[in-house]
Amino acid sequence: MHVTVSELKSAMAAGDAHVVDVREPHEYEAGHVPGAELMPLAMVPLKHSDLPKSETIYLICQTGGRSFTAATWLAQQGYDVRNVTGGTSDWIRSGYDITKGRDD
């Protein structure tokens, strides 16, 4: 259920990653994985039906704790999920591009 940021990067390059950022809006706007969908952790139980069950969902937060909580819950709901260990912090440390602001 856990993947590294480099594994996420590979999945994104292959077009096989639906990325969901479970941080708060101000954290997301400060810098996030390009293309990541914002769904704060508190909203996951309310909005999970918006996520496709036919795709692998990659969950990311700042360091991996909140995304692990979301991944565990979503897996119990029947989703195919991956928790990105190290989160956005590792993504940035790895030198990968980020997007600032909102994607909507």
ABEGO torsion letter per residue (X at the ends): XBBBAAAAAAAAAAGABBBBBABBAAAAAAEBBBGBBBBBAAAAAAAAAABBAABBBBBBBAAGAAAAAAAAAAAAAGBBBBBBBGEAAAAAAAGBBBBBEBAX
